[in-house]
Amino acid sequence: MHDVVIIGTGPAGWTAAIYAARADLEPLVYMGPQPGGQLTTTTDVENYPGFPDGILGPEMMERFQEQAERFGTDARYGTVTHVDFSERPFRLLVDEETPVYAQSVIISTGASARYLGLENEQRLIGKGVTACATCDGSFFRGETVAVVGGGDSAMEESTFLTKFAEKVYVLHRRDELRASKIMQERAFENEKIEFVWNTEVVDVLGENQVDGIEVINNETGETSVMDEVTGLFLAIGHTPNTDPFTGWLDTDDNGYIITRPDSTYTNVPGVFASGDAQDHEYRQAVTAAGTGCMAAIDAERWLAENGRVEPASARTTSEPATAKP
């Protein structure tokens, strides 16, 4: 039985753990399939306050974890695969077999950027391949980069990149964009942006960094190499890691958890959501950490008002918890 179980790590989860531990709630954290979250695939982080010289993403997450554990956080490997939010204490199932009971739950499972699935693309993530222009755009000053996508995010990312890059190619697999008209117009009017239509990336070149990309025209079948490209930005969307909570928590059409305005409260009292699992707008380490702080404070206050309850014997079996009908 635990007062607070935090599902997932990264800036949101570790910050929630720091605040909950300092409130003597002795939080239990399950680190999930990617301990540390998306920042563990990032090299230099230069936009997080307090690190004027920048810091490596994995090192930052190690420091977050050390700080959380210093105050008594119990951090464990494991993934929460099922939940039962029908009554308190909430029942969680870890790795399909281990039941854990929680008086309150903080969800910080994040979101996963969508990639093309190319072998070299995955190998070069953080070495020229990225899914966040805001995070990494400044590393490509005076260089030539390519953005893959045709929606609002792709237009926003490509326009943002023109602040740093000398040239921005927008690669789209069709001959028209799905972005809103105003976002299209901004991109079309930018002299640094060039659109490459009916084109898909088939390989990313380079040993230790991106040294070019191989593309194919899906109408003609002709392949070519864009060897001037040193940065590849994927803007084809994110997928929130919220599957275990389907049927229990309210989500938007894309699966992001809906929270009350100005809070981290979900539709289930005692369950709170923070970070990229509920934020599809900003998706920054500093904003995720902020919502992690909010979630811990919300959980502490909620527990103070509602107290603790004991588990019913009927729910102490090791049967997998399932989504409500």
Backbone bond lengths (Angstrom), bond angles and torsions (degrees), N, CA, C in turn:
res aa  C-N    CA-C-N  psi(-1)  N-CA   C-N-CA  omega(-1)  CA-C   N-CA-C  phi
1 M - - - 1.459 - - 1.519 108.84 -
2 H 1.309 116.93 130.40 1.461 121.40 -178.00 1.524 109.29 -133.54
3 D 1.318 116.11 142.07 1.455 120.03 177.43 1.527 111.39 -65.15
4 V 1.335 116.18 -43.40 1.457 121.39 -178.13 1.524 109.19 -136.34
5 V 1.320 115.99 125.69 1.465 121.21 170.30 1.524 107.40 -113.68
6 I 1.318 115.51 126.04 1.459 122.08 179.37 1.523 108.21 -104.68
7 I 1.319 115.42 122.96 1.463 120.99 -176.42 1.518 108.77 -100.96
8 G 1.326 116.21 109.43 1.453 121.06 178.54 1.514 112.39 98.85
9 T 1.327 115.45 153.98 1.454 120.60 179.96 1.522 109.49 -122.04
10 G 1.310 116.59 -158.21 1.444 120.62 -166.40 1.512 108.07 102.19
11 P 1.324 118.25 -177.40 1.467 120.40 -176.95 1.530 113.42 -56.92
12 A 1.336 117.25 -38.23 1.466 119.66 -178.85 1.527 111.16 -68.68
13 G 1.315 116.63 -50.53 1.457 120.64 -176.69 1.517 113.14 -63.96
14 W 1.337 116.24 -45.11 1.467 118.42 -179.07 1.521 111.58 -68.88
15 T 1.326 118.17 -37.76 1.465 119.45 177.55 1.521 110.70 -64.92
16 A 1.341 116.44 -42.14 1.461 119.60 175.77 1.526 110.51 -58.38
17 A 1.331 116.42 -40.11 1.461 120.56 -179.68 1.530 111.22 -65.96
18 I 1.335 116.88 -40.84 1.467 120.27 179.18 1.523 110.24 -59.75
19 Y 1.326 116.61 -48.68 1.464 120.48 -177.55 1.529 111.29 -68.48
20 A 1.333 116.99 -40.77 1.465 119.42 -179.65 1.522 110.93 -67.39
21 A 1.323 116.99 -38.97 1.466 120.29 179.83 1.527 110.68 -66.45
22 R 1.323 116.35 -40.51 1.473 119.77 179.28 1.525 111.42 -68.42
23 A 1.331 116.49 -18.66 1.469 120.79 175.58 1.534 111.45 -91.29
24 D 1.339 116.35 11.54 1.472 122.79 178.28 1.527 112.75 62.78
25 L 1.340 116.78 31.74 1.465 120.57 178.26 1.527 111.88 -92.57
26 E 1.332 117.45 -3.79 1.468 122.76 177.56 1.533 111.38 46.78
27 P 1.319 117.55 61.37 1.467 120.16 -175.57 1.519 113.03 -66.28
28 L 1.317 114.35 145.67 1.460 122.52 171.53 1.522 107.46 -106.06
29 V 1.323 116.05 127.48 1.463 121.49 -179.17 1.518 109.55 -114.38
30 Y 1.328 116.04 127.41 1.462 120.53 169.27 1.526 107.40 -102.22
31 M 1.329 115.59 120.76 1.453 121.28 -166.99 1.519 114.69 -79.46
32 G 1.340 117.53 -12.53 1.452 119.33 173.99 1.523 114.06 77.06
33 P 1.327 117.06 -176.02 1.472 121.22 -174.93 1.521 113.51 -71.73
34 Q 1.338 118.29 -17.91 1.463 121.92 179.05 1.522 108.92 -132.79
35 P 1.354 117.63 78.56 1.460 119.91 -178.95 1.530 111.02 -54.06
36 G 1.314 115.90 128.61 1.450 120.51 -178.47 1.512 113.96 95.25
37 G 1.336 117.41 -13.76 1.451 120.99 175.82 1.518 114.43 72.34
38 Q 1.338 115.76 -158.72 1.458 121.84 -173.43 1.529 113.19 -64.29
39 L 1.327 117.53 -25.25 1.464 118.90 -178.82 1.520 112.46 -66.38
40 T 1.320 118.00 -18.18 1.461 119.42 178.05 1.526 111.56 -71.53
41 T 1.336 117.68 -12.42 1.463 120.92 176.47 1.527 111.50 -103.16
42 T 1.336 116.38 8.20 1.458 122.11 -178.54 1.520 109.80 -104.86
43 T 1.314 116.54 140.93 1.463 119.38 177.37 1.525 108.99 -82.57
44 D 1.323 117.78 -99.36 1.464 120.55 -176.46 1.523 111.75 -82.07
45 V 1.331 115.24 130.58 1.469 121.73 172.25 1.526 106.43 -108.91
46 E 1.328 116.72 114.21 1.462 120.51 -175.41 1.530 113.17 -115.82
47 N 1.331 117.10 -0.84 1.466 119.05 -175.83 1.518 113.02 -113.49
48 Y 1.348 117.08 15.50 1.466 119.43 175.96 1.523 108.45 -97.53
49 P 1.338 118.43 124.79 1.468 120.91 -176.68 1.531 111.82 -56.68
50 G 1.328 114.56 142.34 1.451 120.10 176.45 1.507 114.85 100.15
51 F 1.333 117.23 -5.51 1.455 121.07 179.93 1.531 108.58 -126.33
52 P 1.336 117.52 77.15 1.463 120.46 -174.50 1.526 113.71 -61.85
53 D 1.314 117.33 -25.38 1.463 120.68 178.97 1.520 112.33 -98.58
54 G 1.333 116.43 6.44 1.461 120.09 -177.33 1.520 111.20 79.79
55 I 1.322 115.11 169.04 1.461 121.32 179.60 1.517 108.05 -155.24
56 L 1.317 116.73 147.50 1.454 120.13 176.56 1.522 109.78 -69.54
57 G 1.330 117.01 140.75 1.452 121.42 -178.62 1.516 113.78 -54.72
58 P 1.347 119.04 -50.12 1.468 119.39 178.93 1.533 112.84 -60.59
59 E 1.347 116.57 -37.72 1.463 119.13 179.15 1.524 110.92 -65.97
60 M 1.329 116.74 -38.92 1.464 119.53 178.03 1.519 110.82 -60.34
61 M 1.325 116.71 -44.54 1.452 119.75 -178.94 1.527 111.74 -68.05
62 E 1.331 117.60 -32.15 1.462 120.20 174.55 1.527 110.77 -63.85
63 R 1.336 115.79 -39.47 1.467 119.43 178.93 1.522 111.06 -67.52
64 F 1.328 116.43 -41.56 1.465 119.76 175.92 1.527 110.16 -56.71
65 Q 1.341 116.05 -46.47 1.460 120.20 -178.12 1.526 111.39 -63.78
66 E 1.332 116.37 -43.65 1.463 119.80 179.58 1.522 111.12 -60.66
67 Q 1.328 116.23 -40.06 1.457 119.48 179.87 1.522 111.27 -66.93
68 A 1.341 115.97 -40.56 1.466 119.11 178.49 1.527 111.43 -64.83
69 E 1.326 116.71 -42.04 1.467 120.43 -178.62 1.528 111.40 -71.30
70 R 1.311 116.70 -28.18 1.470 119.89 177.73 1.527 111.13 -58.44
71 F 1.312 117.44 -33.37 1.462 121.27 -177.24 1.535 112.53 -96.10
72 G 1.331 117.26 7.71 1.459 119.39 172.70 1.516 116.44 107.80
73 T 1.324 118.44 12.14 1.466 120.48 176.87 1.517 110.33 -67.94
74 D 1.312 116.36 135.82 1.464 123.22 175.39 1.525 107.27 -97.50
75 A 1.328 116.92 100.90 1.463 121.94 -177.23 1.520 109.69 -99.57
76 R 1.318 115.90 125.94 1.468 120.58 -176.94 1.519 110.93 -129.98
77 Y 1.325 114.63 146.97 1.453 119.45 170.98 1.526 108.39 -74.57
78 G 1.302 115.94 145.71 1.463 120.95 -179.42 1.514 110.45 143.38
79 T 1.326 114.91 156.67 1.454 121.81 -178.18 1.518 109.36 -123.57
80 V 1.312 116.29 128.00 1.468 120.23 175.59 1.522 107.66 -75.70
81 T 1.321 116.19 114.73 1.464 121.40 -173.85 1.524 113.35 -101.96
82 H 1.337 117.98 -22.35 1.465 121.80 178.76 1.520 108.69 -143.66
83 V 1.309 116.53 152.54 1.462 120.97 175.60 1.527 109.08 -136.42
84 D 1.323 114.67 155.81 1.455 122.31 172.20 1.525 106.87 -131.87
85 F 1.326 115.54 102.85 1.458 121.40 -177.89 1.534 111.54 -102.40
86 S 1.340 116.36 20.72 1.460 119.10 -175.08 1.518 112.10 -69.85
87 E 1.314 117.85 -28.89 1.449 121.24 178.62 1.521 109.07 -159.91
88 R 1.311 114.39 163.91 1.466 119.62 176.36 1.521 110.11 -91.96
89 P 1.338 115.79 149.39 1.455 127.69 -6.46 1.528 111.32 -68.02
90 F 1.313 115.98 146.16 1.455 120.16 -179.45 1.523 110.08 -69.94
91 R 1.315 114.09 144.33 1.465 119.59 -178.56 1.523 109.44 -110.04
92 L 1.325 115.16 125.13 1.460 121.89 178.71 1.522 108.81 -116.34
93 L 1.315 115.96 146.14 1.454 120.53 176.69 1.527 107.87 -116.00
94 V 1.330 115.71 123.68 1.459 121.70 -176.22 1.525 109.09 -101.75
95 D 1.336 115.28 127.46 1.467 121.94 178.63 1.525 111.91 52.05
96 E 1.335 114.89 39.19 1.464 123.27 174.00 1.523 114.53 71.10
97 E 1.351 119.43 -0.36 1.458 117.14 -172.61 1.527 115.75 -141.67
98 T 1.318 120.10 -26.26 1.458 120.88 -172.58 1.523 110.69 -101.32
99 P 1.342 118.04 114.89 1.473 120.17 179.20 1.529 111.51 -80.65
100 V 1.308 115.29 139.96 1.465 122.32 177.17 1.521 107.26 -135.29
101 Y 1.343 116.48 138.65 1.461 120.66 179.78 1.526 110.37 -108.07
102 A 1.332 115.56 140.85 1.454 120.55 -176.85 1.519 110.65 -136.60
103 Q 1.334 115.93 135.27 1.459 120.25 173.87 1.530 110.76 -73.21
104 S 1.325 116.43 -31.58 1.459 122.17 174.81 1.516 108.70 -146.74
105 V 1.318 115.67 158.51 1.465 121.12 -176.45 1.524 108.89 -133.88
106 I 1.315 115.85 136.03 1.464 122.23 172.06 1.526 107.90 -115.64
107 I 1.305 115.73 121.67 1.461 121.35 -179.24 1.526 109.07 -97.25
108 S 1.320 115.74 124.09 1.465 121.32 178.07 1.527 108.86 -142.17
109 T 1.327 114.50 49.81 1.466 120.66 -174.04 1.516 113.64 -81.74
110 G 1.333 117.81 -7.22 1.452 120.45 173.35 1.514 114.00 72.80
111 A 1.306 113.65 -166.48 1.463 122.49 177.66 1.513 108.21 -139.45
112 S 1.310 116.13 151.39 1.459 121.07 -179.26 1.522 109.78 -108.73
113 A 1.332 115.44 128.06 1.459 119.69 176.13 1.524 109.29 -66.38
114 R 1.305 115.64 142.60 1.457 120.59 176.64 1.530 109.57 -83.78
115 Y 1.310 114.82 130.54 1.456 120.86 177.98 1.523 109.51 -117.06
116 L 1.308 115.18 172.90 1.465 120.03 -177.51 1.518 112.08 -79.23
117 G 1.326 116.81 -21.59 1.461 120.12 179.27 1.512 114.36 90.15
118 L 1.325 117.54 13.50 1.460 121.16 178.74 1.529 109.93 -79.45
119 E 1.309 116.21 143.98 1.466 120.57 -176.24 1.527 111.34 -60.54
120 N 1.314 117.48 -49.39 1.461 120.24 -178.39 1.524 111.82 -71.33
121 E 1.310 116.89 -27.91 1.457 120.25 175.50 1.527 109.51 -60.32
122 Q 1.317 117.21 -48.10 1.456 121.24 -179.82 1.521 111.47 -64.76
123 R 1.311 116.73 -37.56 1.462 121.12 -179.14 1.522 112.34 -66.95
124 L 1.336 116.36 -30.17 1.458 120.91 -174.71 1.535 113.28 -103.00
125 I 1.338 117.55 13.58 1.459 119.90 173.80 1.524 108.87 -61.90
126 G 1.320 116.02 128.83 1.451 120.74 -176.04 1.510 113.75 84.99
127 K 1.325 116.77 -2.47 1.464 121.53 179.24 1.526 110.43 -124.89
128 G 1.310 114.56 33.20 1.459 120.58 -178.55 1.507 112.23 123.97
129 V 1.326 117.56 -18.75 1.463 122.92 174.15 1.518 107.45 -103.44
130 T 1.315 116.70 127.88 1.457 120.69 -176.54 1.523 109.96 -153.15
131 A 1.319 115.51 161.51 1.463 120.80 177.15 1.526 110.65 -119.00
132 C 1.341 116.99 20.59 1.464 119.64 -177.38 1.517 110.44 -144.28
133 A 1.328 116.49 100.56 1.458 120.66 178.32 1.520 111.27 -66.70
134 T 1.328 117.49 -38.27 1.454 120.86 179.91 1.521 111.05 -61.46
135 C 1.339 116.04 -36.96 1.460 120.59 -178.73 1.526 111.77 -74.38
136 D 1.324 116.86 -42.27 1.462 120.75 -165.13 1.519 115.52 -118.85
137 G 1.335 117.96 -2.99 1.456 119.81 -174.98 1.517 114.30 -57.85
138 S 1.335 117.25 -36.75 1.466 120.48 -174.99 1.522 112.96 -67.97
139 F 1.336 117.35 -14.18 1.465 119.72 178.10 1.529 112.56 -76.93
140 F 1.323 116.94 -6.70 1.463 120.39 -173.77 1.524 111.80 -116.84
141 R 1.310 116.65 37.96 1.459 121.11 179.10 1.533 110.93 -63.30
142 G 1.323 115.36 126.74 1.454 120.77 177.42 1.507 114.70 74.46
143 E 1.326 118.40 7.26 1.460 121.68 -177.22 1.530 110.64 -104.48
144 T 1.329 115.27 177.75 1.453 122.21 178.03 1.522 108.91 -110.00
145 V 1.323 116.16 127.49 1.457 120.58 -176.90 1.527 109.63 -128.15
146 A 1.325 115.46 165.05 1.465 121.65 177.53 1.518 109.06 -128.18
147 V 1.327 115.15 140.28 1.458 122.17 176.72 1.518 108.05 -116.10
148 V 1.315 117.36 130.68 1.459 122.24 178.50 1.523 108.61 -102.58
149 G 1.324 117.45 124.58 1.457 121.63 178.31 1.511 111.39 145.05
150 G 1.339 115.35 167.02 1.453 120.11 -178.60 1.512 113.85 -139.89
151 G 1.328 116.84 9.82 1.458 120.58 -179.58 1.513 112.60 -99.90
152 D 1.319 116.01 -170.79 1.456 120.97 -179.40 1.526 111.98 -58.99
153 S 1.335 116.32 -39.65 1.466 119.46 -179.48 1.523 111.01 -61.68
154 A 1.326 116.47 -41.64 1.461 120.07 179.69 1.522 111.24 -64.70
155 M 1.342 116.70 -40.15 1.454 119.78 178.74 1.524 110.85 -67.14
156 E 1.321 116.03 -41.62 1.461 120.33 179.81 1.521 110.81 -64.83
157 E 1.344 116.33 -43.71 1.454 120.60 -179.25 1.525 111.30 -65.41
158 S 1.341 117.02 -44.62 1.460 120.11 -178.39 1.522 111.32 -64.93
159 T 1.321 116.94 -40.59 1.465 120.45 177.75 1.517 110.98 -64.51
160 F 1.325 116.69 -42.51 1.461 120.77 178.09 1.529 110.81 -61.59
161 L 1.313 117.22 -39.53 1.465 121.00 -176.55 1.519 112.85 -66.84
162 T 1.325 117.45 -23.87 1.467 119.23 179.18 1.524 112.22 -65.88
163 K 1.323 118.77 -13.21 1.459 121.24 174.90 1.521 111.02 -68.38
164 F 1.330 116.28 -23.46 1.458 120.82 -174.81 1.531 112.18 -118.97
165 A 1.321 116.63 -49.38 1.462 120.86 -174.35 1.525 111.75 -75.01
166 E 1.323 115.70 151.17 1.454 121.39 175.52 1.520 111.22 -75.91
167 K 1.350 115.74 -33.39 1.470 121.34 -178.21 1.518 108.77 -145.49
168 V 1.331 116.06 138.93 1.460 121.41 178.17 1.526 108.36 -127.73
169 Y 1.321 115.91 116.98 1.464 121.08 173.00 1.527 108.28 -93.04
170 V 1.317 116.63 135.71 1.454 121.73 172.17 1.528 107.27 -108.87
171 L 1.317 115.38 115.24 1.463 121.31 -178.68 1.521 108.97 -99.96
172 H 1.337 115.31 124.29 1.462 119.17 -179.07 1.526 109.04 -132.81
173 R 1.315 115.57 137.47 1.465 120.32 -174.22 1.515 113.20 -75.90
174 R 1.322 116.85 -9.51 1.463 120.28 177.37 1.526 109.88 -117.90
175 D 1.334 116.31 -175.75 1.466 119.62 -178.06 1.522 111.84 -105.90
176 E 1.323 117.05 12.15 1.450 121.49 173.94 1.516 108.94 -150.84
177 L 1.333 115.16 153.99 1.452 121.26 -176.16 1.519 111.51 -90.95
178 R 1.322 115.98 155.49 1.464 120.58 173.57 1.528 110.67 -101.87
179 A 1.328 116.72 1.09 1.458 121.30 179.88 1.524 110.50 -68.25
180 S 1.324 115.23 159.07 1.462 120.32 177.35 1.531 109.09 -63.33
181 K 1.320 115.77 155.29 1.461 121.12 -174.73 1.518 112.06 -59.21
182 I 1.330 117.19 -43.18 1.455 119.47 -177.50 1.523 111.70 -65.23
183 M 1.336 116.89 -36.46 1.458 120.08 178.22 1.523 110.89 -70.07
184 Q 1.334 116.97 -37.19 1.464 120.53 175.82 1.524 110.84 -61.59
185 E 1.309 115.77 -46.06 1.462 120.45 -176.69 1.522 111.27 -60.73
186 R 1.308 116.46 -41.35 1.462 119.62 179.43 1.523 111.02 -62.14
187 A 1.323 115.51 -41.48 1.463 118.94 -179.73 1.527 111.67 -70.44
188 F 1.326 116.78 -42.90 1.457 120.42 -179.88 1.527 111.70 -62.25
189 E 1.304 117.12 -33.45 1.462 121.32 -176.61 1.527 112.86 -81.18
190 N 1.323 116.99 -10.75 1.458 120.50 -178.31 1.526 110.12 -83.84
191 E 1.311 116.75 120.60 1.462 121.13 -175.18 1.526 113.22 -67.69
192 K 1.312 117.59 -20.88 1.463 120.49 -178.89 1.530 112.71 -81.92
193 I 1.340 116.94 -12.66 1.463 120.51 -175.48 1.523 110.38 -99.89
194 E 1.328 115.78 131.38 1.466 121.49 175.59 1.530 108.41 -125.47
195 F 1.314 116.29 129.71 1.458 121.39 -179.21 1.525 110.41 -91.29
196 V 1.316 115.36 136.29 1.461 122.28 176.60 1.529 106.44 -120.32
197 W 1.337 116.49 106.56 1.462 121.89 -171.35 1.527 112.81 -87.11
198 N 1.341 114.64 158.95 1.472 122.29 175.74 1.527 111.04 51.26
199 T 1.303 115.69 41.07 1.468 120.49 -172.62 1.522 110.63 -129.27
200 E 1.320 115.28 138.57 1.456 121.99 178.89 1.514 109.87 -131.03
201 V 1.328 116.25 147.21 1.460 121.54 177.11 1.525 108.72 -82.88
202 V 1.332 116.19 129.43 1.468 120.15 179.15 1.524 112.41 -111.30
203 D 1.350 117.47 -16.11 1.462 119.61 177.27 1.523 109.24 -161.54
204 V 1.319 114.83 151.15 1.456 121.98 174.55 1.519 107.25 -112.60
205 L 1.312 116.67 127.81 1.460 121.63 -173.33 1.519 110.86 -99.33
206 G 1.322 115.61 151.36 1.458 120.66 178.91 1.511 111.46 125.73
207 E 1.344 115.01 148.79 1.454 120.36 -179.31 1.524 111.22 -91.29
208 N 1.335 115.81 -55.92 1.465 120.24 -177.98 1.518 112.83 -114.36
209 Q 1.330 116.50 -3.46 1.452 122.22 176.32 1.522 108.19 -159.19
210 V 1.303 117.49 165.47 1.459 121.16 -178.70 1.530 109.32 -71.71
211 D 1.337 115.49 122.50 1.459 122.06 178.37 1.522 111.41 -117.37
212 G 1.314 116.82 17.00 1.457 120.87 -179.78 1.518 110.74 142.26
213 I 1.318 116.13 169.24 1.454 121.08 176.99 1.521 109.71 -134.97
214 E 1.315 115.30 148.03 1.466 121.07 174.29 1.522 107.89 -101.66
215 V 1.323 116.18 131.62 1.459 120.96 -176.75 1.526 109.72 -127.65
216 I 1.327 115.07 162.40 1.455 121.22 177.44 1.520 109.47 -132.36
217 N 1.320 115.16 138.64 1.456 120.42 172.62 1.520 106.71 -84.14
218 N 1.330 117.39 114.96 1.462 119.95 -173.00 1.523 113.39 -76.54
219 E 1.328 117.73 -0.48 1.464 121.04 173.19 1.513 111.64 -94.66
220 T 1.332 115.67 -43.73 1.470 120.26 -177.14 1.517 113.19 -96.55
221 G 1.345 117.20 -19.55 1.458 120.74 -176.21 1.515 113.21 79.75
222 E 1.327 117.59 4.19 1.460 121.93 -177.91 1.529 110.23 -79.55
223 T 1.324 116.68 133.66 1.461 122.15 177.27 1.524 110.04 -105.31
224 S 1.301 115.59 152.73 1.464 121.27 177.87 1.513 108.46 -153.83
225 V 1.337 115.41 164.42 1.457 121.90 -179.96 1.519 109.48 -114.39
226 M 1.313 115.65 128.23 1.457 121.78 174.90 1.528 106.47 -100.88
227 D 1.345 115.41 84.05 1.460 119.51 -171.57 1.520 113.64 -78.74
228 E 1.340 117.23 -7.20 1.461 119.58 177.55 1.530 112.62 -83.37
229 V 1.329 117.52 -11.20 1.464 122.02 -177.55 1.525 110.33 -78.54
230 T 1.332 115.76 123.67 1.467 120.60 178.37 1.527 112.70 -113.83
231 G 1.320 116.51 -4.62 1.463 120.21 177.62 1.511 110.47 -141.25
232 L 1.334 116.68 132.67 1.464 122.07 179.67 1.518 108.28 -118.86
233 F 1.331 115.44 117.07 1.463 121.81 -178.32 1.525 109.46 -108.43
234 L 1.331 115.98 122.97 1.454 121.76 178.35 1.519 109.11 -93.54
235 A 1.313 116.41 121.40 1.469 121.58 179.64 1.522 108.66 -127.75
236 I 1.316 115.13 55.39 1.462 121.05 -177.16 1.526 111.08 -114.21
237 G 1.330 114.92 19.16 1.452 118.95 171.74 1.521 114.89 105.25
238 H 1.322 114.41 170.10 1.463 123.24 176.45 1.529 108.73 -126.41
239 T 1.313 115.73 154.14 1.460 121.70 176.05 1.526 108.76 -119.04
240 P 1.335 118.73 114.69 1.470 119.50 179.17 1.520 110.58 -66.72
241 N 1.317 115.40 140.73 1.468 120.73 -178.70 1.523 109.82 -87.33
242 T 1.320 114.86 70.05 1.467 120.30 -172.33 1.527 113.06 -122.99
243 D 1.314 118.31 12.87 1.467 120.71 -176.84 1.527 113.97 -55.63
244 P 1.353 119.56 -41.40 1.471 118.37 -178.01 1.530 114.01 -62.13
245 F 1.321 117.28 -16.09 1.461 120.63 -174.71 1.527 112.67 -103.40
246 T 1.328 115.77 4.17 1.460 120.32 179.41 1.534 110.28 -60.66
247 G 1.320 116.46 131.70 1.452 121.15 -179.58 1.510 113.74 92.21
248 W 1.339 116.11 -17.99 1.465 120.11 178.70 1.521 112.04 -103.14
249 L 1.304 115.93 -42.83 1.462 120.31 -175.18 1.521 110.79 -111.06
250 D 1.317 115.43 146.26 1.460 120.54 175.94 1.531 109.56 -71.42
251 T 1.324 115.91 132.90 1.461 121.29 178.15 1.523 109.00 -132.05
252 D 1.330 115.14 163.19 1.461 118.21 174.75 1.527 108.91 -83.71
253 D 1.323 117.15 -174.54 1.459 121.18 -175.15 1.526 112.71 -63.63
254 N 1.332 116.58 -21.30 1.465 120.54 -178.38 1.519 112.77 -98.96
255 G 1.328 117.53 2.04 1.455 120.72 176.41 1.511 115.74 95.08
256 Y 1.346 117.95 1.78 1.463 119.70 177.39 1.532 109.65 -75.86
257 I 1.331 116.27 137.61 1.454 121.13 -178.28 1.527 109.86 -69.28
258 I 1.315 115.93 133.59 1.460 121.72 179.72 1.529 108.61 -89.98
259 T 1.327 115.78 128.04 1.460 121.16 176.76 1.523 109.25 -117.58
260 R 1.329 114.56 157.09 1.460 119.06 178.18 1.534 110.11 -62.94
261 P 1.307 118.31 149.80 1.468 120.49 177.92 1.525 111.62 -56.34
262 D 1.326 115.29 137.12 1.471 122.17 176.43 1.522 112.78 61.31
263 S 1.328 116.60 29.97 1.458 119.43 177.98 1.531 108.52 -158.86
264 T 1.332 115.54 178.03 1.466 121.12 175.29 1.524 111.09 -112.78
265 Y 1.337 117.63 11.59 1.453 121.82 179.36 1.529 110.28 -66.66
266 T 1.329 116.16 133.71 1.462 121.18 171.58 1.529 108.43 -95.33
267 N 1.314 116.49 -171.78 1.466 119.94 178.24 1.526 112.32 -74.96
268 V 1.333 117.80 -11.84 1.468 121.49 177.43 1.529 108.20 -102.06
269 P 1.328 119.18 114.89 1.459 121.08 179.17 1.532 110.99 -57.21
270 G 1.314 115.98 129.50 1.455 120.49 -179.66 1.517 113.84 96.54
271 V 1.321 117.15 -5.86 1.468 121.69 176.99 1.520 108.07 -115.23
272 F 1.331 115.45 127.45 1.453 121.62 -174.99 1.534 109.25 -124.47
273 A 1.326 116.52 151.25 1.461 120.94 -177.83 1.514 109.77 -128.57
274 S 1.324 116.29 139.17 1.458 121.25 -177.63 1.527 109.86 -142.98
275 G 1.329 114.81 165.61 1.463 120.26 175.48 1.514 113.78 71.32
276 D 1.329 115.18 -157.50 1.460 121.14 -172.61 1.523 113.70 -69.27
277 A 1.322 118.31 -11.02 1.461 119.58 175.79 1.519 111.20 -69.36
278 Q 1.346 116.19 -20.24 1.471 120.04 178.74 1.532 113.00 -126.48
279 D 1.333 116.76 -1.98 1.462 120.53 -178.69 1.524 110.34 -116.51
280 H 1.313 117.05 104.50 1.461 120.86 177.96 1.523 111.79 -100.15
281 E 1.327 116.62 3.32 1.464 120.39 -174.24 1.521 112.79 -98.20
282 Y 1.337 117.90 -50.80 1.463 120.79 -171.57 1.526 112.59 -99.40
283 R 1.331 116.86 -49.95 1.466 122.16 175.32 1.532 112.77 54.12
284 Q 1.318 117.22 45.68 1.447 121.96 177.68 1.527 109.83 -115.40
285 A 1.333 115.83 154.51 1.457 119.90 -179.83 1.520 111.09 -60.49
286 V 1.323 116.50 -40.68 1.464 119.29 -175.82 1.527 111.22 -70.73
287 T 1.320 118.77 -36.16 1.463 119.69 177.73 1.521 110.92 -72.77
288 A 1.329 116.65 -35.05 1.466 120.01 176.61 1.525 110.38 -63.15
289 A 1.340 116.04 -44.08 1.462 119.69 178.00 1.524 110.78 -60.60
290 G 1.328 116.20 -39.08 1.462 119.67 178.76 1.512 112.52 -61.01
291 T 1.328 117.18 -43.83 1.466 119.05 179.54 1.522 111.48 -72.17
292 G 1.338 117.35 -27.48 1.462 119.48 173.65 1.517 111.14 -63.35
293 C 1.325 116.12 -42.21 1.471 121.25 174.66 1.521 110.08 -59.59
294 M 1.331 117.12 -46.84 1.464 121.09 -179.56 1.523 111.13 -59.58
295 A 1.343 116.35 -43.35 1.466 120.34 -177.39 1.524 111.32 -62.74
296 A 1.325 116.99 -41.62 1.465 119.82 179.71 1.526 111.23 -65.19
297 I 1.330 116.60 -42.26 1.465 120.07 178.44 1.519 110.61 -65.67
298 D 1.343 116.67 -42.24 1.472 120.05 177.08 1.520 111.02 -60.70
299 A 1.336 117.00 -43.37 1.463 120.84 -178.81 1.526 110.74 -65.28
300 E 1.334 116.67 -43.38 1.469 120.17 179.71 1.524 110.92 -60.11
301 R 1.318 116.92 -46.59 1.468 120.41 -179.17 1.520 111.37 -66.61
302 W 1.328 115.69 -38.47 1.463 119.24 -178.54 1.526 110.54 -66.42
303 L 1.334 116.82 -41.85 1.459 120.00 178.46 1.522 111.10 -64.71
304 A 1.318 116.40 -37.80 1.465 119.38 178.86 1.528 111.52 -63.22
305 E 1.304 116.64 -33.56 1.461 121.15 -178.45 1.526 112.62 -83.62
306 N 1.323 117.46 -30.96 1.469 120.51 -170.98 1.527 114.32 -109.72
307 G 1.326 118.00 -11.31 1.449 120.18 176.25 1.518 113.63 71.48
308 R 1.344 114.92 -172.05 1.469 122.01 -179.34 1.521 109.67 -110.95
309 V 1.338 115.49 152.53 1.464 121.13 175.44 1.519 109.02 -129.06
310 E 1.324 116.38 155.84 1.456 121.99 179.68 1.528 109.58 -93.50
311 P 1.331 117.23 152.14 1.470 119.74 -179.72 1.513 111.88 -72.18
312 A 1.340 115.45 145.43 1.464 120.59 173.81 1.516 108.87 -78.00
313 S 1.342 115.61 142.07 1.469 119.28 -176.02 1.513 112.11 -60.99
314 A 1.318 116.93 -28.68 1.463 120.15 -177.86 1.519 112.40 -66.80
315 R 1.353 117.42 -14.40 1.451 119.75 -176.88 1.519 111.71 -110.44
316 T 1.337 118.00 18.83 1.455 120.26 -177.89 1.514 112.78 -97.81
317 T 1.330 119.02 8.72 1.453 120.89 177.26 1.515 109.61 -78.18
318 S 1.318 116.05 170.19 1.462 121.14 179.08 1.522 111.88 -95.76
319 E 1.341 115.94 16.38 1.463 118.93 176.53 1.518 110.06 -63.33
320 P 1.343 118.29 137.94 1.455 119.74 179.25 1.514 111.70 -59.69
321 A 1.329 116.32 135.16 1.462 120.77 173.68 1.513 108.60 -71.18
322 T 1.289 117.62 144.69 1.464 121.16 -178.22 1.523 109.76 -127.27
323 A 1.324 114.79 158.09 1.455 119.72 177.24 1.523 109.34 -64.78
324 K 1.306 115.42 146.74 1.462 118.37 -179.27 1.518 110.02 -68.45
325 P 1.329 118.80 152.44 1.454 121.07 -176.30 1.516 111.20 -66.92
